[in-house]
Amino acid sequence: MKKVKIYVTLRESILDPQGSAVQGSLAKMGYGEVEDLRIGKYLELTIKDTERDIDTLVKEMCEKVLTNVVIEDYRYEVEEAN
């Protein structure tokens, strides 16, 4: 079995109002050192052993279901599941 960790973020060219709101709140709380903040998603999948190529499988899932490829970027890591 494989564990896949997927990190999804808005593309740099897309405004992140949620990140801006959190950054503003941090500044009001005395954490003015935070210059930029962007909010993303983290997904963890456990995939049973398969003959299919794991990279192809993960890319298909990300591009068809798990992300909005128009406004989001993603990256992933694959490791052996315990």
N, CA, C and O atoms as a GROMACS GRO file, in nm:
protein
  328
    1MET      N    1   0.084  -0.119   0.000
    1MET     CA    2   0.000   0.000   0.000
    1MET      C    3   0.088   0.124   0.000
    1MET      O    4   0.200   0.123   0.051
    2LYS      N    5   0.035   0.229  -0.057
    2LYS     CA    6   0.106   0.356  -0.065
    2LYS      C    7   0.026   0.463   0.008
    2LYS      O    8  -0.098   0.461   0.008
    3LYS      N    9   0.098   0.556   0.070
    3LYS     CA   10   0.035   0.675   0.127
    3LYS      C   11   0.074   0.792   0.037
    3LYS      O   12   0.192   0.812   0.009
    4VAL      N   13  -0.024   0.866  -0.007
    4VAL     CA   14  -0.001   0.981  -0.095
    4VAL      C   15  -0.044   1.107  -0.021
    4VAL      O   16  -0.157   1.118   0.026
    5LYS      N   17   0.049   1.202  -0.010
    5LYS     CA   18   0.021   1.331   0.051
    5LYS      C   19   0.012   1.434  -0.059
    5LYS      O   20   0.108   1.453  -0.135
    6ILE      N   21  -0.104   1.501  -0.069
    6ILE     CA   22  -0.128   1.597  -0.176
    6ILE      C   23  -0.145   1.735  -0.115
    6ILE      O   24  -0.222   1.754  -0.021
    7TYR      N   25  -0.071   1.831  -0.168
    7TYR     CA   26  -0.076   1.970  -0.123
    7TYR      C   27  -0.136   2.054  -0.237
    7TYR      O   28  -0.083   2.055  -0.348
    8VAL      N   29  -0.245   2.124  -0.208
    8VAL     CA   30  -0.315   2.203  -0.310
    8VAL      C   31  -0.310   2.350  -0.268
    8VAL      O   32  -0.344   2.384  -0.154
    9THR      N   33  -0.269   2.436  -0.360
    9THR     CA   34  -0.265   2.581  -0.332
    9THR      C   35  -0.324   2.656  -0.450
    9THR      O   36  -0.326   2.607  -0.563
   10LEU      N   37  -0.372   2.775  -0.422
   10LEU     CA   38  -0.416   2.862  -0.531
   10LEU      C   39  -0.295   2.902  -0.614
   10LEU      O   40  -0.186   2.920  -0.560
   11ARG      N   41  -0.315   2.917  -0.743
   11ARG     CA   42  -0.206   2.964  -0.829
   11ARG      C   43  -0.164   3.103  -0.782
   11ARG      O   44  -0.245   3.178  -0.728
   12GLU      N   45  -0.038   3.137  -0.804
   12GLU     CA   46   0.014   3.267  -0.760
   12GLU      C   47  -0.065   3.383  -0.818
   12GLU      O   48  -0.077   3.488  -0.754
   13SER      N   49  -0.119   3.367  -0.939
   13SER     CA   50  -0.191   3.476  -1.005
   13SER      C   51  -0.334   3.495  -0.951
   13SER      O   52  -0.402   3.590  -0.989
   14ILE      N   53  -0.379   3.405  -0.865
   14ILE     CA   54  -0.515   3.411  -0.810
   14ILE      C   55  -0.511   3.477  -0.672
   14ILE      O   56  -0.431   3.439  -0.587
   15LEU      N   57  -0.597   3.575  -0.651
   15LEU     CA   58  -0.607   3.639  -0.520
   15LEU      C   59  -0.658   3.539  -0.417
   15LEU      O   60  -0.741   3.454  -0.448
   16ASP      N   61  -0.608   3.551  -0.295
   16ASP     CA   62  -0.648   3.462  -0.187
   16ASP      C   63  -0.711   3.545  -0.075
   16ASP      O   64  -0.642   3.581   0.020
   17PRO      N   65  -0.841   3.575  -0.086
   17PRO     CA   66  -0.904   3.660   0.016
   17PRO      C   67  -0.904   3.597   0.155
   17PRO      O   68  -0.895   3.668   0.255
   18GLN      N   69  -0.913   3.465   0.163
   18GLN     CA   70  -0.910   3.399   0.294
   18GLN      C   71  -0.772   3.416   0.358
   18GLN      O   72  -0.761   3.445   0.477
   19GLY      N   73  -0.668   3.399   0.278
   19GLY     CA   74  -0.532   3.419   0.329
   19GLY      C   75  -0.509   3.562   0.374
   19GLY      O   76  -0.446   3.586   0.476
   20SER      N   77  -0.561   3.658   0.296
   20SER     CA   78  -0.547   3.800   0.331
   20SER      C   79  -0.619   3.832   0.462
   20SER      O   80  -0.569   3.909   0.544
   21ALA      N   81  -0.737   3.772   0.481
   21ALA     CA   82  -0.813   3.794   0.604
   21ALA      C   83  -0.737   3.740   0.725
   21ALA      O   84  -0.731   3.805   0.829
   22VAL      N   85  -0.680   3.622   0.712
   22VAL     CA   86  -0.605   3.563   0.823
   22VAL      C   87  -0.478   3.644   0.850
   22VAL      O   88  -0.442   3.666   0.966
   23GLN      N   89  -0.413   3.689   0.745
   23GLN     CA   90  -0.293   3.771   0.762
   23GLN      C   91  -0.328   3.900   0.836
   23GLN      O   92  -0.255   3.943   0.926
   24GLY      N   93  -0.441   3.963   0.799
   24GLY     CA   94  -0.485   4.084   0.868
   24GLY      C   95  -0.513   4.059   1.015
   24GLY      O   96  -0.479   4.141   1.100
   25SER      N   97  -0.576   3.946   1.044
   25SER     CA   98  -0.604   3.911   1.184
   25SER      C   99  -0.475   3.890   1.262
   25SER      O  100  -0.464   3.934   1.377
   26LEU      N  101  -0.378   3.824   1.201
   26LEU     CA  102  -0.250   3.804   1.268
   26LEU      C  103  -0.181   3.937   1.297
   26LEU      O  104  -0.123   3.956   1.404
   27ALA      N  105  -0.188   4.029   1.201
   27ALA     CA  106  -0.127   4.161   1.220
   27ALA      C  107  -0.192   4.234   1.338
   27ALA      O  108  -0.123   4.297   1.419
   28LYS      N  109  -0.325   4.226   1.347
   28LYS     CA  110  -0.397   4.291   1.457
   28LYS      C  111  -0.363   4.228   1.592
   28LYS      O  112  -0.374   4.294   1.696
   29MET      N  113  -0.322   4.102   1.589
   29MET     CA  114  -0.287   4.031   1.713
   29MET      C  115  -0.140   4.050   1.750
   29MET      O  116  -0.092   3.991   1.846
   30GLY      N  117  -0.068   4.132   1.671
   30GLY     CA  118   0.071   4.159   1.704
   30GLY      C  119   0.173   4.079   1.625
   30GLY      O  120   0.291   4.081   1.657
   31TYR      N  121   0.128   4.009   1.522
   31TYR     CA  122   0.218   3.930   1.440
   31TYR      C  123   0.238   3.996   1.304
   31TYR      O  124   0.213   3.936   1.200
   32GLY      N  125   0.284   4.121   1.308
   32GLY     CA  126   0.303   4.198   1.186
   32GLY      C  127   0.417   4.149   1.099
   32GLY      O  128   0.433   4.194   0.986
   33GLU      N  129   0.496   4.057   1.151
   33GLU     CA  130   0.608   4.002   1.074
   33GLU      C  131   0.561   3.916   0.957
   33GLU      O  132   0.636   3.893   0.862
   34VAL      N  133   0.437   3.869   0.963
   34VAL     CA  134   0.385   3.785   0.854
   34VAL      C  135   0.357   3.874   0.735
   34VAL      O  136   0.265   3.956   0.737
   35GLU      N  137   0.437   3.858   0.632
   35GLU     CA  138   0.429   3.944   0.514
   35GLU      C  139   0.324   3.895   0.414
   35GLU      O  140   0.259   3.977   0.348
   36ASP      N  141   0.307   3.764   0.401
   36ASP     CA  142   0.211   3.707   0.306
   36ASP      C  143   0.162   3.575   0.362
   36ASP      O  144   0.239   3.502   0.426
   37LEU      N  145   0.037   3.543   0.338
   37LEU     CA  146  -0.020   3.419   0.386
   37LEU      C  147  -0.117   3.368   0.281
   37LEU      O  148  -0.204   3.442   0.235
   38ARG      N  149  -0.103   3.242   0.243
   38ARG     CA  150  -0.193   3.180   0.147
   38ARG      C  151  -0.248   3.052   0.208
   38ARG      O  152  -0.175   2.976   0.271
   39ILE      N  153  -0.376   3.031   0.190
   39ILE     CA  154  -0.445   2.914   0.244
   39ILE      C  155  -0.451   2.805   0.136
   39ILE      O  156  -0.472   2.835   0.019
   40GLY      N  157  -0.432   2.682   0.177
   40GLY     CA  158  -0.438   2.570   0.083
   40GLY      C  159  -0.511   2.452   0.144
   40GLY      O  160  -0.574   2.462   0.249
   41LYS      N  161  -0.499   2.338   0.076
   41LYS     CA  162  -0.562   2.214   0.124
   41LYS      C  163  -0.455   2.105   0.131
   41LYS      O  164  -0.358   2.105   0.055
   42TYR      N  165  -0.473   2.013   0.224
   42TYR     CA  166  -0.386   1.898   0.239
   42TYR      C  167  -0.474   1.774   0.236
   42TYR      O  168  -0.572   1.765   0.310
   43LEU      N  169  -0.440   1.678   0.152
   43LEU     CA  170  -0.516   1.555   0.142
   43LEU      C  171  -0.420   1.438   0.161
   43LEU      O  172  -0.306   1.442   0.115
   44GLU      N  173  -0.467   1.334   0.227
   44GLU     CA  174  -0.389   1.212   0.244
   44GLU      C  175  -0.471   1.096   0.190
   44GLU      O  176  -0.584   1.074   0.233
   45LEU      N  177  -0.414   1.022   0.098
   45LEU     CA  178  -0.480   0.906   0.040
   45LEU      C  179  -0.399   0.782   0.075
   45LEU      O  180  -0.276   0.786   0.073
   46THR      N  181  -0.466   0.673   0.105
   46THR     CA  182  -0.401   0.542   0.115
   46THR      C  183  -0.451   0.462  -0.003
   46THR      O  184  -0.571   0.440  -0.019
   47ILE      N  185  -0.358   0.419  -0.085
   47ILE     CA  186  -0.394   0.349  -0.209
   47ILE      C  187  -0.344   0.206  -0.201
   47ILE      O  188  -0.226   0.182  -0.176
   48LYS      N  189  -0.434   0.112  -0.222
   48LYS     CA  190  -0.394  -0.028  -0.216
   48LYS      C  191  -0.303  -0.061  -0.334
   48LYS      O  192  -0.302   0.009  -0.436
   49ASP      N  193  -0.227  -0.168  -0.320
   49ASP     CA  194  -0.136  -0.209  -0.426
   49ASP      C  195  -0.211  -0.232  -0.555
   49ASP      O  196  -0.318  -0.294  -0.557
   50THR      N  197  -0.154  -0.183  -0.663
   50THR     CA  198  -0.216  -0.192  -0.795
   50THR      C  199  -0.107  -0.204  -0.900
   50THR      O  200   0.008  -0.166  -0.878
   51GLU      N  201  -0.145  -0.257  -1.013
   51GLU     CA  202  -0.050  -0.266  -1.124
   51GLU      C  203  -0.043  -0.133  -1.201
   51GLU      O  204   0.048  -0.113  -1.281
   52ARG      N  205  -0.139  -0.045  -1.177
   52ARG     CA  206  -0.138   0.086  -1.243
   52ARG      C  207  -0.024   0.170  -1.190
   52ARG      O  208   0.016   0.156  -1.074
   53ASP      N  209   0.030   0.256  -1.274
   53ASP     CA  210   0.137   0.346  -1.235
   53ASP      C  211   0.083   0.446  -1.132
   53ASP      O  212  -0.015   0.517  -1.159
   54ILE      N  213   0.146   0.451  -1.016
   54ILE     CA  214   0.095   0.536  -0.906
   54ILE      C  215   0.096   0.684  -0.943
   54ILE      O  216   0.003   0.756  -0.907
   55ASP      N  217   0.199   0.730  -1.014
   55ASP     CA  218   0.205   0.872  -1.052
   55ASP      C  219   0.092   0.907  -1.148
   55ASP      O  220   0.028   1.012  -1.133
   56THR      N  221   0.067   0.821  -1.245
   56THR     CA  222  -0.042   0.845  -1.339
   56THR      C  223  -0.176   0.846  -1.267
   56THR      O  224  -0.261   0.931  -1.293
   57LEU      N  225  -0.194   0.753  -1.176
   57LEU     CA  226  -0.318   0.743  -1.100
   57LEU      C  227  -0.344   0.869  -1.018
   57LEU      O  228  -0.454   0.924  -1.021
   58VAL      N  229  -0.243   0.916  -0.946
   58VAL     CA  230  -0.258   1.035  -0.861
   58VAL      C  231  -0.282   1.159  -0.948
   58VAL      O  232  -0.369   1.241  -0.915
   59LYS      N  233  -0.208   1.175  -1.056
   59LYS     CA  234  -0.228   1.291  -1.144
   59LYS      C  235  -0.369   1.293  -1.200
   59LYS      O  236  -0.432   1.398  -1.206
   60GLU      N  237  -0.419   1.177  -1.243
   60GLU     CA  238  -0.556   1.171  -1.296
   60GLU      C  239  -0.658   1.212  -1.190
   60GLU      O  240  -0.749   1.290  -1.218
   61MET      N  241  -0.642   1.161  -1.068
   61MET     CA  242  -0.737   1.195  -0.961
   61MET      C  243  -0.731   1.344  -0.930
   61MET      O  244  -0.835   1.408  -0.911
   62CYS      N  245  -0.610   1.399  -0.923
   62CYS     CA  246  -0.597   1.541  -0.892
   62CYS      C  247  -0.659   1.628  -1.001
   62CYS      O  248  -0.730   1.723  -0.971
   63GLU      N  249  -0.632   1.595  -1.126
   63GLU     CA  250  -0.678   1.680  -1.235
   63GLU      C  251  -0.825   1.662  -1.268
   63GLU      O  252  -0.886   1.752  -1.327
   64LYS      N  253  -0.885   1.548  -1.233
   64LYS     CA  254  -1.025   1.524  -1.264
   64LYS      C  255  -1.119   1.555  -1.147
   64LYS      O  256  -1.233   1.596  -1.168
   65VAL      N  257  -1.071   1.535  -1.023
   65VAL     CA  258  -1.162   1.544  -0.909
   65VAL      C  259  -1.111   1.630  -0.794
   65VAL      O  260  -1.186   1.713  -0.742
   66LEU      N  261  -0.987   1.612  -0.754
   66LEU     CA  262  -0.939   1.668  -0.628
   66LEU      C  263  -0.899   1.814  -0.633
   66LEU      O  264  -0.894   1.880  -0.530
   67THR      N  265  -0.871   1.866  -0.752
   67THR     CA  266  -0.832   2.007  -0.764
   67THR      C  267  -0.909   2.074  -0.876
   67THR      O  268  -0.965   2.009  -0.964
   68ASN      N  269  -0.910   2.205  -0.872
   68ASN     CA  270  -0.962   2.285  -0.982
   68ASN      C  271  -0.839   2.335  -1.058
   68ASN      O  272  -0.777   2.434  -1.018
   69VAL      N  273  -0.804   2.268  -1.167
   69VAL     CA  274  -0.678   2.297  -1.235
   69VAL      C  275  -0.674   2.436  -1.297
   69VAL      O  276  -0.567   2.483  -1.337
   70VAL      N  277  -0.787   2.502  -1.306
   70VAL     CA  278  -0.790   2.638  -1.360
   70VAL      C  279  -0.729   2.737  -1.261
   70VAL      O  280  -0.660   2.831  -1.300
   71ILE      N  281  -0.755   2.717  -1.132
   71ILE     CA  282  -0.709   2.814  -1.031
   71ILE      C  283  -0.616   2.755  -0.926
   71ILE      O  284  -0.562   2.830  -0.844
   72GLU      N  285  -0.594   2.623  -0.927
   72GLU     CA  286  -0.513   2.561  -0.823
   72GLU      C  287  -0.394   2.485  -0.882
   72GLU      O  288  -0.401   2.429  -0.991
   73ASP      N  289  -0.286   2.484  -0.807
   73ASP     CA  290  -0.170   2.400  -0.835
   73ASP      C  291  -0.166   2.290  -0.730
   73ASP      O  292  -0.222   2.304  -0.622
   74TYR      N  293  -0.099   2.182  -0.763
   74TYR     CA  294  -0.083   2.076  -0.665
   74TYR      C  295   0.055   2.011  -0.680
   74TYR      O  296   0.119   2.018  -0.784
   75ARG      N  297   0.096   1.949  -0.571
   75ARG     CA  298   0.215   1.865  -0.571
   75ARG      C  299   0.185   1.751  -0.476
   75ARG      O  300   0.097   1.761  -0.390
   76TYR      N  301   0.259   1.643  -0.491
   76TYR     CA  302   0.231   1.528  -0.407
   76TYR      C  303   0.358   1.450  -0.377
   76TYR      O  304   0.459   1.461  -0.447
   77GLU      N  305   0.348   1.370  -0.271
   77GLU     CA  306   0.457   1.282  -0.229
   77GLU      C  307   0.397   1.143  -0.212
   77GLU      O  308   0.286   1.128  -0.162
   78VAL      N  309   0.471   1.041  -0.254
   78VAL     CA  310   0.427   0.904  -0.239
   78VAL      C  311   0.526   0.833  -0.147
   78VAL      O  312   0.648   0.842  -0.165
   79GLU      N  313   0.472   0.762  -0.049
   79GLU     CA  314   0.558   0.683   0.040
   79GLU      C  315   0.488   0.552   0.073
   79GLU      O  316   0.368   0.537   0.050
   80GLU      N  317   0.563   0.458   0.125
   80GLU     CA  318   0.508   0.331   0.164
   80GLU      C  319   0.420   0.353   0.287
   80GLU      O  320   0.459   0.423   0.381
   81ALA      N  321   0.301   0.292   0.286
   81ALA     CA  322   0.212   0.301   0.402
   81ALA      C  323   0.254   0.197   0.504
   81ALA      O  324   0.302   0.089   0.469
   82ASN      N  325   0.237   0.230   0.631
   82ASN     CA  326   0.274   0.136   0.738
   82ASN      C  327   0.166   0.035   0.761
   82ASN      O  328   0.180  -0.052   0.847
   0.00000   0.00000   0.00000
